[in-house]
Amino acid sequence: MNKQDRAFTGWLNHLLLPYTPEYLRAASEGDTSAALSDLRLAAQVQGAMLSCYRNDEGLRETMMKVESAIDAGKLRMKPEVVLFGDLVQRRQALDVLLGYNPFWLTLAVEVVTHKPFRPQDEAAASGPGTPGIKRQHTYTDAMKSFLMREVLSDPDMVVDLEVGRGAAHFNKDGYLRDLGAVISKRFLLLVLLLDQAAVNLSGSLRTPLLFKLDAPVKESSKVAFEFLHGRLVGEGVILKHLQHLGYKLAYTQSPLMEYPFAVTNLAVDLRDGLRLIKVAEALTGDTALLSKARYPADRRPMQVHNTGLALSALKEAGVPLSALPTTCGIVSVKPDDIVDGDREKTLSLLWAVARTLQLAAVLKFTTLRAEVQRILARVRQLGVCPLITAVAGLEGRQHLPGQQQALLQVYLQDELLNALMEWVQAVCRSYGVAVHNFTSCFADGVVLCLLVHYYLPNAIDLTGIYLTKQRRQELTGNSRRVTDDLADAADQAASEAGTNLGVQSLYSRNGGASQVWGAATGAPESVANGSTISTPWARSWRGDIDISEFMDDPALEDSKGIAGNYKAVHRAAKALGAVPEMLSSKDYAEHGPDERAVILYVAFLCSRLLDCSKDDRAAHIIQRAWHQYRSKTAGMARAHLNSWVAAATIIQSNVRAWLLRRHLQQLLQKYREAARVLQSCWRGRLVRLQQKQKAAVVIQRRWRELLAQRQTRQQQAAVIIQKYWRVYKLRKADAQLGDLLDRCLQACKALKETRKERRLALAKLQATWRMVLARRQLLAAKAAAIQIQATWRGHQQRLR
């Protein structure tokens, strides 16, 4: 089940995410290494845009009305904003346009401006930049430069401005008015074209969203409003004016469209039902399912509703939901099973959807049968190229006797799987490899490498395919049992289909089918004619040296070799595009790959390879018809011969130029190697000098540290000595101060006692003196009283 989990996870991500985040990130940086399917999708979208631009009557009438209103001055830009001299306004205008997805914006500006957009040319046109600083030119910088030059300006009018600037007859106001009209027309046409393309193509083609996920505006009407608001004279309500002219924008990028549909865990991610609805939309073509979903589906009733909606759509499309095979028997799937995360029923449901809808969408039964007939007819005519000899570098065609492979009964129950197995067997039969099933035969990746090499010989080298010991034994045995009754099988298949493939005419170009095979595979003429070669350049190292005796662990060698096979297949599938990565070399160590995963992966790979084969056959038919036409024209024989001579001359000159370039490259390589040696020696000397400098710096640092430590110790000793000296001085000063204080205290005490004695003596003297004075006063008063009394008594006596 773990293998099915990984396989179905890759398939769902391929189905739900037409453009992976890695591709969008690379596209936003201007990476042009896109897969073939991506380039084909871009061509289809651009072709649809061109058809709408040239043939859509509604768009033509709408733009004619808008252009008439602009020419009449009703939608006239302000003169001060036409040149976008203000950096803030320029940044705002560019941000509005760069909010579109790079996929859509690049195609639309090429259609509107009739000029190709090449990021590398824009980087070169922007100048070398500041000397000494390497500037990284990204897709955004290149697109800004292209928009400013081709959409928000006009190169021809800029040239007229440079020529007429300063002339007396030059009318700058008229120039700004005309330039504003051109900018308005181009912008409105660009927005309308993107809006109609996104609305019309979103259902039929697997295209990315119109706006980036981090874009500030995600509605076409708001894009027009944001760009024109504040830049028109007397604008009023801009959108209403445009709607009166028939200019209507309908695209709106809702949050549900931006839902992260990527699957990382099947048991959890499918429970909300939104991803199942998206799968049903992609496989059934009903684009109205997602609008009926309940979002956000954070509660069980909503999840059950969404899952039931998806299951109903799948059931109507023919998926047998009531008869799904599991390990417990035939069961039916209900919405509660998916919401509860029932792993086995979920995987059974996904396989039923893939087998019923996905395989029918990528494979066509008639196309497969016709391709099988072509392959068998080619094998009958050219013979078999045994893989065991091709890996050894001996690529020769052989006609060996044997018996035809028999198909398993399990694949005969489904005509599409039967046709797919017949196609795989027919391709591998041309290499002498037997295929019996979709499990163990695909474990080592050899069959997948052969499928890719048959249609894309330059993508995988046969000498680089790793063969395990078991595979080598099988191929050695099969080389003795390869049959030559392929002609009967081809005739019988052709009679059943009732068609005449015209094998001789298809493979008779340039002198025979062997030459066609040699040109297709890139092999020399001797190999194409059926002879074997043993040149050193064509011989594989595995054919010369058996390294198995030097390997300690054969299982480790097998795992590395098988990983190389799968890596080569995935690299080719990535170049083709539209092939999900569902298999890995780890499946070999885990008892082989899962059958369902192999069937689904081979179906996608078959679809892409048949598309490439169809394109190659169409190119061959066109070339053959053109050569026949040129050869049948009167008087063209000599011209045809001259053209061959001229072509040979050109080829020879190119070969000589290539040889000269290779010789110069070898000389340049030698000079570079010598310069590299000199540079390495010089860098070694610089490193040694730097090491010496570092050693000197270390020594100086250690010496300075030693001096600093010594000085620090001396300073610490001086501080300690000074501290103790100050303590001694302070103690001595304290002792002297204490003695002085004692003497002062004693003197004070003696002074106090003397003052006390003096006070006592003074008090005695004062008391004695006061007593003397009191006695004197008393005696004087007594004498006066006696005198007064005597006088009074005398006076009294005299009165009598």
C-alpha positions in Angstrom: 0.0 0.0 0.0 2.9 2.4 0.6 3.9 2.1 -3.1 0.3 2.8 -4.1 0.3 5.8 -1.7 3.4 7.2 -3.4 2.2 6.5 -6.9 -1.3 8.0 -6.4 0.1 11.0 -4.6 2.3 11.7 -7.6 -0.6 11.2 -10.0 -3.0 13.5 -8.0 -0.4 16.2 -7.7 0.1 16.0 -11.5 -3.6 16.2 -12.0 -4.4 18.9 -9.5 -1.4 21.1 -10.1 -0.9 21.6 -13.8 2.1 23.8 -13.0 4.1 22.9 -10.0 5.5 25.5 -7.6 9.0 24.7 -8.8 8.1 25.4 -12.4 6.3 28.7 -11.6 9.3 29.8 -9.5 11.6 29.0 -12.4 9.3 30.7 -14.9 9.2 33.8 -12.7 13.0 33.9 -12.8 13.1 33.5 -16.6 14.1 29.9 -16.8 13.3 28.7 -20.3 14.1 25.0 -19.7 10.5 24.0 -19.8 9.2 20.5 -20.7 7.9 19.8 -24.2 4.3 19.6 -22.8 4.7 23.0 -21.2 5.9 24.5 -24.5 3.0 22.9 -26.3 0.5 24.3 -23.8 2.1 27.7 -24.2 1.8 27.5 -27.9 -1.9 26.4 -27.7 -2.7 29.3 -25.3 -0.9 31.8 -27.5 -2.6 30.4 -30.6 -6.0 30.8 -28.9 -5.1 34.4 -27.9 -4.1 35.2 -31.5 -7.3 33.7 -32.8 -9.3 35.7 -30.3 -7.3 38.9 -31.2 -7.8 38.5 -34.9 -11.1 36.7 -35.4 -13.3 37.5 -32.4 -16.0 39.9 -33.6 -17.1 40.9 -30.1 -13.5 41.8 -29.0 -13.0 43.7 -32.2 -16.2 45.8 -31.9 -15.5 46.5 -28.2 -12.0 47.7 -28.9 -13.2 49.8 -31.8 -15.7 51.6 -29.5 -13.0 52.1 -26.8 -10.5 53.4 -29.3 -13.1 55.8 -30.7 -13.8 57.1 -27.3 -10.0 57.5 -26.6 -9.4 59.3 -29.9 -12.4 61.6 -29.1 -10.7 62.6 -25.8 -13.4 61.0 -23.6 -10.7 58.7 -22.0 -7.7 60.9 -22.2 -4.6 60.5 -19.9 -3.2 63.4 -18.0 -0.1 64.9 -19.7 1.9 64.8 -16.5 1.5 61.1 -16.0 2.0 59.9 -19.6 5.8 59.6 -19.4 5.7 57.9 -16.0 8.6 60.1 -14.8 7.4 59.8 -11.2 9.0 56.7 -9.7 6.1 56.1 -7.4 3.5 56.1 -10.3 5.8 54.0 -12.4 6.1 51.4 -9.7 2.4 51.3 -9.1 1.6 50.8 -12.8 4.2 48.0 -13.1 3.0 46.3 -9.9 -0.5 46.2 -11.3 0.7 44.5 -14.5 3.2 42.2 -12.8 0.4 40.9 -10.6 -0.5 38.6 -13.6 1.0 35.1 -13.7 4.2 35.2 -15.8 2.8 32.4 -18.0 -0.2 34.6 -19.1 1.6 37.9 -19.0 4.4 36.8 -21.3 2.0 35.3 -24.0 -0.3 38.3 -23.8 2.3 41.0 -24.2 3.8 39.2 -27.2 0.3 39.1 -28.9 -0.5 42.7 -28.1 3.0 44.2 -29.1 3.7 41.7 -31.9 7.2 41.3 -30.5 8.8 38.4 -28.8 9.9 38.7 -25.2 13.3 37.3 -24.4 14.7 37.9 -20.9 18.3 37.6 -22.0 17.8 40.3 -24.6 16.2 42.6 -22.1 19.2 42.0 -19.7 21.6 42.9 -22.5 19.6 46.0 -23.4 19.6 47.3 -19.9 23.4 47.8 -20.0 26.3 46.3 -18.2 25.5 48.1 -14.9 28.1 49.3 -12.4 31.6 48.2 -13.2 32.9 45.6 -10.8 29.4 44.6 -9.7 27.7 41.6 -11.2 24.1 42.3 -11.6 21.5 39.5 -11.6 18.9 40.1 -14.2 15.7 38.3 -13.2 12.5 37.7 -15.1 10.8 40.5 -13.2 13.6 43.0 -14.2 13.4 42.0 -17.9 9.6 42.1 -17.9 9.6 45.6 -16.3 12.0 46.8 -19.0 9.8 45.3 -21.8 6.6 46.7 -20.4 8.1 50.2 -20.0 9.4 50.1 -23.6 6.6 48.3 -25.5 3.4 48.7 -23.5 3.8 51.9 -21.4 5.6 53.7 -24.2 6.0 53.5 -28.0 9.5 53.1 -29.5 8.6 54.9 -32.7 7.1 57.8 -30.9 10.2 58.0 -28.7 12.4 58.2 -31.8 10.2 61.1 -33.1 10.5 62.8 -29.7 14.3 62.6 -29.8 14.5 63.9 -33.4 11.9 66.7 -32.9 13.0 67.8 -29.5 14.0 71.4 -29.6 12.6 72.1 -33.0 10.3 75.1 -33.5 7.6 73.0 -35.1 7.6 70.3 -32.3 4.3 70.1 -30.4 5.0 68.4 -27.1 1.4 68.6 -26.0 0.3 66.7 -29.1 3.0 64.2 -28.5 1.9 63.5 -25.0 -1.7 63.3 -26.1 -0.9 60.7 -28.8 1.3 58.7 -26.5 -1.3 58.6 -23.8 -3.9 57.4 -26.3 -1.5 54.6 -27.4 -0.8 53.5 -23.8 -4.5 53.4 -23.0 -5.4 51.4 -26.0 -2.6 48.8 -25.4 -3.4 48.5 -21.7 -7.1 48.0 -22.2 -6.6 45.5 -25.0 -4.1 43.6 -22.9 -6.5 43.4 -19.9 -9.5 42.4 -22.1 -7.4 39.7 -24.0 -6.2 38.2 -20.7 -9.7 38.2 -19.2 -11.3 36.5 -22.2 -8.5 34.0 -22.6 -8.6 33.0 -18.9 -12.4 32.6 -18.9 -12.5 30.6 -22.2 -9.4 28.4 -21.7 -9.5 27.6 -18.0 -11.9 24.7 -18.6 -10.5 23.2 -21.8 -6.8 23.5 -21.0 -4.9 22.8 -17.8 -3.6 26.3 -17.3 -2.4 28.1 -14.2 -4.3 30.8 -12.4 -4.4 34.2 -14.1 -3.0 36.1 -11.1 -0.2 35.4 -8.8 -1.0 34.2 -5.3 0.6 37.2 -3.7 -0.9 39.7 -6.2 -2.6 42.7 -4.5 -5.4 42.7 -7.1 -7.1 39.5 -8.4 -10.0 40.8 -10.5 -9.7 42.0 -14.1 -12.0 44.9 -13.4 -10.0 46.1 -10.4 -6.8 45.8 -12.5 -8.3 48.3 -15.0 -9.5 50.5 -12.2 -6.1 50.5 -10.3 -4.2 51.4 -13.5 -6.5 54.1 -14.8 -7.6 55.7 -11.5 -6.0 59.1 -11.1 -4.5 59.1 -14.6 -7.5 60.2 -16.7 -8.8 63.7 -17.2 -12.3 64.0 -15.6 -12.5 60.2 -15.2 -15.6 59.9 -13.1 -16.7 56.2 -12.6 -14.2 54.5 -15.0 -15.7 51.0 -15.1 -19.2 52.3 -15.8 -17.9 54.3 -18.8 -16.2 51.2 -20.1 -19.3 49.1 -19.6 -21.3 51.5 -21.6 -18.8 50.9 -24.4 -19.3 47.2 -24.2 -15.9 46.7 -22.3 -16.9 44.1 -19.7 -14.4 42.1 -17.6 -15.6 38.9 -15.9 -12.6 37.1 -14.4 -12.4 36.9 -10.6 -9.9 34.7 -8.8 -11.7 33.5 -5.7 -9.9 32.1 -2.6 -11.3 28.6 -3.5 -9.4 28.7 -6.8 -6.2 29.4 -4.8 -6.8 26.5 -2.4 -3.6 24.4 -1.9 -4.7 21.2 -3.8 -1.3 19.6 -3.3 -1.5 16.1 -1.8 1.1 15.0 0.8 -0.9 12.4 2.8 -3.8 10.5 1.1 -5.4 9.5 4.4 -5.7 13.2 5.5 -5.8 15.4 2.4 -8.8 13.7 0.7 -11.1 14.0 3.7 -12.4 17.5 3.0 -13.6 16.4 -0.4 -12.3 19.5 -2.2 -9.4 17.6 -3.9 -11.8 14.8 -5.0 -14.1 17.5 -6.5 -11.1 18.9 -8.3 -10.2 15.5 -9.6 -13.8 14.9 -10.8 -13.7 18.3 -12.6 -10.4 17.5 -14.3 -11.5 14.1 -15.5 -15.2 14.6 -16.2 -15.0 18.2 -17.6 -17.8 19.5 -15.3 -16.3 22.9 -14.2 -19.4 23.7 -12.0 -18.6 21.2 -9.3 -16.2 23.3 -7.3 -18.7 26.1 -7.1 -21.1 23.8 -5.4 -18.6 22.8 -2.7 -18.7 24.1 0.8 -15.6 25.9 1.8 -13.9 25.9 4.2 -14.6 22.3 5.0 -13.5 22.3 8.6 -16.5 20.3 9.9 -17.6 16.7 9.2 -21.0 17.6 7.6 -19.3 19.9 5.1 -16.7 17.2 4.3 -19.3 14.6 3.8 -21.2 16.9 1.5 -18.1 17.7 -0.6 -17.1 14.0 -0.8 -20.6 13.0 -1.8 -20.7 15.6 -4.5 -17.4 14.3 -6.0 -18.5 10.6 -5.8 -21.8 11.4 -7.5 -20.0 13.1 -10.4 -17.6 10.2 -10.7 -20.5 7.7 -10.6 -22.2 9.5 -13.4 -19.0 9.4 -15.4 -19.0 5.6 -15.2 -16.7 4.8 -12.2 -18.1 1.6 -10.5 -18.3 2.9 -6.9 -20.4 -0.1 -5.8 -18.0 -2.8 -7.0 -14.5 -1.9 -5.9 -12.1 -4.8 -5.4 -10.2 -4.9 -2.1 -8.4 -7.5 0.0 -11.7 -8.1 1.8 -13.7 -8.6 -1.4 -15.9 -6.4 -3.5 -17.1 -3.4 -1.5 -18.9 -0.1 -2.2 -17.5 3.3 -1.3 -19.5 5.8 0.7 -18.6 9.4 1.5 -18.1 8.4 5.2 -15.4 6.0 4.2 -13.3 8.7 2.6 -14.0 11.2 5.4 -13.0 8.6 8.0 -9.7 8.0 6.1 -10.3 4.3 5.2 -7.0 3.7 3.4 -7.9 0.6 1.4 -11.1 1.9 0.1 -9.5 5.3 -0.7 -6.8 3.5 -2.8 -9.4 1.3 -4.5 -11.4 4.4 -5.4 -8.4 6.2 -6.8 -7.5 3.1 -8.9 -11.1 2.8 -10.2 -11.0 6.5 -11.2 -7.7 6.2 -12.8 -8.6 3.0 -14.7 -12.0 4.3 -15.8 -11.4 7.9 -16.6 -7.6 8.7 -16.6 -6.5 5.8 -18.8 -9.3 6.5 -21.3 -8.3 10.2 -21.3 -4.6 9.6 -22.1 -4.9 6.4 -24.3 -6.9 5.7 -27.4 -7.5 2.0 -28.2 -7.4 2.5 -32.0 -4.2 4.6 -31.8 -2.5 1.9 -29.7 -3.5 -0.9 -32.1 -2.3 1.1 -35.1 1.0 1.9 -33.3 1.5 -1.8 -32.5 1.0 -2.7 -36.2 3.6 -0.2 -37.2 6.1 -1.5 -34.7 5.5 -5.1 -35.7 5.9 -4.2 -39.4 9.1 -2.4 -38.7 10.5 -5.3 -36.6 9.6 -7.7 -39.5 11.4 -5.5 -42.0 14.4 -4.4 -39.9 14.8 -7.3 -37.6 15.6 -7.4 -33.9 18.4 -5.5 -32.1 19.2 -7.7 -29.1 19.7 -5.7 -26.0 22.5 -7.9 -24.7 24.6 -7.1 -27.7 23.6 -3.4 -27.8 24.7 -2.9 -24.2 28.0 -4.4 -25.1 28.3 -1.9 -27.9 27.5 -4.4 -30.8 24.3 -2.8 -32.1 23.3 -5.0 -35.0 19.9 -6.2 -36.3 19.2 -9.9 -36.4 16.4 -12.2 -37.7 16.2 -15.0 -35.2 13.7 -17.8 -34.9 11.4 -18.2 -31.9 7.9 -18.0 -30.6 5.5 -15.1 -30.0 4.9 -14.0 -26.5 1.6 -14.8 -24.8 -0.5 -12.2 -22.9 -1.7 -12.8 -19.4 -5.4 -13.4 -19.0 -5.8 -10.6 -16.4 -5.0 -8.0 -19.1 -7.2 -9.6 -21.7 -10.2 -8.6 -19.5 -9.7 -5.0 -20.4 -9.1 -4.1 -24.0 -7.2 -0.9 -23.2 -4.8 -2.6 -20.8 -4.5 -5.4 -23.3 -3.6 -2.9 -26.0 -1.1 -1.2 -23.6 0.6 -4.5 -22.9 0.7 -5.3 -26.6 2.4 -2.0 -27.2 5.0 -2.6 -24.5 5.7 -6.1 -25.8 5.9 -4.9 -29.4 8.5 -2.2 -28.5 10.6 -4.5 -26.3 10.4 -7.3 -28.9 12.5 -5.2 -31.2 15.2 -5.4 -28.5 14.8 -9.1 -27.8 13.3 -8.5 -24.4 10.3 -10.4 -23.1 7.6 -8.7 -21.1 5.0 -10.8 -19.2 3.5 -8.4 -16.7 3.4 -4.9 -15.3 5.3 -5.8 -12.1 8.5 -7.9 -12.1 9.3 -7.1 -15.7 9.5 -3.4 -14.9 11.4 -3.7 -11.6 14.9 -2.9 -12.9 13.8 -0.1 -15.1 15.2 -1.7 -18.3 11.8 -1.9 -20.0 11.1 1.8 -19.3 14.5 2.7 -20.8 13.7 0.7 -23.9 10.3 2.4 -24.3 12.0 5.8 -24.2 14.9 4.8 -26.4 12.6 3.4 -29.1 11.0 6.8 -29.7 13.8 9.1 -28.4 17.1 7.4 -29.2 19.1 10.5 -28.1 17.5 10.6 -24.7 18.9 7.3 -23.4 22.0 5.5 -24.5 21.6 1.7 -24.8 25.2 1.2 -23.7 24.4 3.0 -20.5 21.5 0.8 -19.5 22.4 -1.3 -16.5 21.5 -5.0 -16.6 21.3 -7.2 -13.5 22.7 -10.7 -13.5 19.2 -12.1 -13.7 18.3 -9.9 -16.6 21.5 -10.9 -18.4 20.7 -14.5 -18.0 17.2 -14.0 -19.4 18.5 -12.0 -22.4 21.1 -14.6 -23.1 18.4 -17.3 -23.1 15.9 -15.2 -25.1 18.5 -14.5 -27.8 18.2 -18.2 -28.8 14.4 -18.1 -28.8 13.5 -14.9 -30.6 11.0 -15.7 -33.3 10.6 -14.7 -37.0 6.8 -15.2 -37.1 6.3 -11.4 -36.5 5.3 -11.1 -40.2 2.3 -13.3 -39.5 1.3 -11.3 -36.5 1.6 -8.0 -38.4 -0.4 -9.4 -41.3 -3.1 -10.7 -39.0 -3.3 -7.3 -37.1 -3.5 -5.4 -40.4 -6.3 -7.7 -41.7 -8.2 -7.3 -38.5 -8.0 -3.5 -38.6 -8.7 -3.4 -42.4 -6.0 -0.8 -43.0 -3.0 -0.5 -45.2 -0.1 1.1 -43.4 2.1 1.5 -46.4 5.2 0.3 -44.6 7.3 0.4 -47.7 6.4 4.0 -48.4 6.8 5.0 -44.8 10.3 3.6 -44.4 11.7 3.9 -48.0 13.0 7.5 -47.6 16.7 8.0 -48.3 17.3 4.6 -49.7 15.7 2.1 -47.4 14.3 1.4 -44.0 17.7 0.6 -42.5 18.9 4.1 -43.2 15.8 5.5 -41.5 16.5 3.4 -38.5 20.1 4.4 -38.5 19.2 8.1 -38.8 16.6 7.8 -36.0 18.9 6.0 -33.6 22.0 8.0 -34.5 23.9 4.8 -35.4 26.5 4.6 -38.1 25.6 3.2 -41.6 27.2 -0.1 -41.0 25.1 -0.7 -37.9 21.9 0.4 -39.7 22.6 -2.1 -42.5 22.7 -4.9 -40.0 26.4 -5.4 -39.6 28.0 -5.4 -36.2 30.8 -3.0 -35.1 33.5 -3.3 -32.5 35.0 0.2 -32.5 36.3 1.5 -29.2 33.9 4.4 -29.1 30.9 2.1 -29.5 32.0 -0.5 -27.0 30.6 -0.3 -23.5 33.0 -0.7 -20.6 30.6 -3.3 -19.2 31.3 -5.4 -22.4 35.1 -5.3 -21.9 35.5 -5.6 -18.2 33.4 -7.7 -15.8 33.6 -5.7 -12.6 31.4 -8.1 -10.6 34.5 -9.9 -9.4 35.7 -6.7 -7.9 32.5 -5.8 -6.1 32.1 -6.8 -2.6 28.3 -6.5 -2.6 26.4 -7.3 -5.8 23.1 -6.1 -4.3 24.7 -2.7 -3.8 25.9 -2.6 -7.4 22.4 -3.6 -8.6 20.7 -0.9 -6.5 23.1 1.8 -8.0 22.6 0.5 -11.5 18.8 0.4 -11.3 18.8 3.8 -9.7 20.7 5.0 -12.8 18.1 3.4 -15.1 15.2 5.1 -13.3 17.1 8.4 -13.2 17.6 8.3 -17.0 13.9 7.5 -17.5 12.8 10.3 -15.2 15.1 12.8 -16.9 13.5 11.9 -20.3 10.0 12.0 -18.8 10.7 15.4 -17.3 11.9 16.7 -20.7 8.7 15.4 -22.3 6.5 16.8 -19.5 3.0 15.6 -18.4 4.4 12.4 -16.9 4.1 12.2 -13.1 7.0 10.7 -11.2 5.3 7.6 -9.7 8.0 5.0 -9.7 11.4 4.9 -8.1 14.4 2.5 -7.8 13.5 1.8 -4.2 10.6 -0.3 -5.4 13.1 -2.9 -6.7 14.4 -3.5 -3.2 10.8 -3.7 -1.9 9.7 -6.8 -3.9 9.2 -4.9 -7.1 6.9 -2.0 -8.1 3.2 -1.9 -7.7 1.2 -3.1 -10.7 -1.3 -0.2 -10.6 1.5 2.3 -10.3 3.3 0.8 -13.3 0.2 0.7 -15.5 -0.6 4.3 -14.8 3.0 5.5 -15.3 3.3 3.5 -18.5 0.0 4.9 -19.8 1.2 8.5 -19.3 4.6 7.7 -20.8 2.9 6.0 -23.8 0.7 9.0 -24.4 3.7 11.4 -24.5 5.8 9.1 -26.6 3.0 8.6 -29.1 2.6 12.3 -29.4 6.2 12.7 -30.2 6.0 9.8 -32.7 3.0 11.5 -34.4 4.9 14.7 -34.7 7.9 12.9 -36.2 5.8 11.0 -38.7 4.1 14.2 -39.7 7.4 15.9 -40.3 8.7 13.0 -42.3 5.6 13.0 -44.5 5.8 16.8 -45.1 9.5 16.5 -45.9 9.0 13.5 -48.3 6.1 15.4 -50.1 8.2 18.5 -50.4 11.2 16.5 -51.8 8.9 14.7 -54.3 7.4 18.0 -55.4 10.8 19.5 -55.9 12.1 16.5 -57.8 9.0 16.3 -60.2 9.2 20.0 -61.1 10.5 20.6 -64.7 14.1 21.7 -64.8 14.7 21.0 -61.1 17.0 17.9 -61.6 20.1 20.0 -62.1 18.9 22.4 -59.4 18.3 19.5 -57.1 21.8 18.1 -57.8 23.3 21.6 -57.2 21.3 21.9 -54.0 22.8 18.5 -52.8 26.3 19.7 -53.8 25.7 23.0 -52.0 24.4 21.1 -49.0 27.4 18.8 -49.0 29.6 21.9 -49.2 27.9 23.5 -46.3 28.1 20.2 -44.3 31.8 19.9 -45.1 32.5 23.5 -44.2 30.6 23.1 -41.0 32.5 19.9 -40.2 35.8 21.6 -40.9 34.7 24.5 -38.7 33.6 22.1 -36.0 37.0 20.3 -36.2 38.8 23.7 -36.0 36.6 24.7 -33.0 37.3 21.4 -31.4 41.1 21.9 -31.9 40.9 25.4 -30.6 38.8 24.2 -27.7 41.5 21.5 -27.0 44.2 24.2 -27.1 42.1 26.4 -25.0 41.5 23.5 -22.6 45.3 23.0 -22.4 45.9 26.7 -21.8 43.2 26.7 -19.2 44.7 23.7 -17.5 48.1 25.4 -17.5 46.5 28.6 -16.2 44.7 26.5 -13.6 48.0 25.0 -12.5 49.7 28.4 -12.3 46.7 29.7 -10.5 46.8 26.8 -8.1 50.5 27.3 -7.4 50.0 31.0 -6.9 47.0 30.3 -4.7 49.2 27.8 -2.8 51.8 30.5 -2.3 49.2 32.9 -1.2 47.9 30.4 1.2 51.4 29.8 2.6 52.0 33.5 2.9 48.6 33.9 4.6 49.6 31.0 6.9 52.9 32.8 7.7 51.0 36.0 8.3 48.6 34.2 10.5 51.5 32.6 12.4 53.2 36.0 12.8 49.9 37.4 14.0 49.5 34.6 16.5 53.1 35.1 17.8 52.6 38.9 18.1 49.3 38.4 19.8 50.9 35.9 22.3 53.9 38.3 22.9 51.5 41.2 23.4 49.5 39.1 25.8 52.7 38.2 27.7 53.7 41.9 27.9 50.2 42.8 28.9 50.2 40.1 31.6 53.7 41.2 32.9 52.6 44.8 33.0 49.4 43.8 34.7 51.3 41.9 37.4 53.6 44.8 38.0 50.7 47.2 38.2 49.0 44.8 40.6 52.2 44.6 42.8 52.5 48.4 42.8 48.9 48.7 43.8 49.3 46.2 46.6 52.5 48.1 47.9 50.8 51.4 47.6 47.8 50.0 49.5 49.9 48.7 52.4 52.0 52.0 52.5 48.8 54.0 52.6 47.5 51.7 55.4 50.8 52.2 57.3 50.6 56.0 56.9 47.0 56.0 57.9 47.7 54.0 61.0 50.7 56.2 62.0 48.6 59.3 61.4 45.8 57.8 63.4 48.2 57.1 66.3 49.5 60.6 66.3 46.1 62.0 66.0 45.0 59.8 68.9 47.8 61.1 71.2 47.1 64.7 70.2 43.5 64.1 70.9 44.3 62.7 74.3 46.5 65.7 75.2 43.8 68.0 74.0 41.2 66.2 76.1 43.4 66.4 79.1 44.1 70.1 78.5 40.4 70.6 78.1 39.7 68.7 81.2 42.3 70.8 83.1 40.9 74.0 81.6 37.4 73.0 82.7 38.6 72.3 86.2 40.5 75.7 86.3 37.5 77.4 85.0 35.4 75.7 87.6 37.8 76.7 90.4 37.8 80.3 89.0 34.0 80.3 88.9 33.9 79.1 92.6 36.5 81.7 93.6 34.7 84.4 91.7 31.4 83.3 93.2 33.0 83.5 96.7 34.4 86.9 95.9 31.2 88.1 94.5 29.3 86.8 97.5 31.7 88.4 99.9 31.5 91.7 98.0 27.7 91.5 97.9 27.7 90.9 101.6 30.0 93.9 102.2 27.8 96.0 100.0 24.7 94.7 101.8 26.1 95.5 105.2 27.0 99.0 104.0 23.6 99.5 102.6 22.0 98.2 105.7 24.1 100.3 108.0 23.5 103.3 105.8 19.8 102.6 105.8 19.8 102.1 109.5 21.6 105.3 110.1 19.2 107.1 107.8 16.2 105.6 109.5 17.6 106.6 112.8 18.2 110.1 111.6 14.8 110.3 110.1 13.2 108.9 113.2 15.1 111.4 115.3 14.2 114.2 113.1 10.6 113.2 113.1 10.5 112.9 116.8 12.0 116.3 117.1 9.5 117.7 114.8 6.8 116.1 116.8 8.2 117.5 120.0 8.4 120.9 118.5 4.8 120.8 117.4 3.7 120.1 120.8 
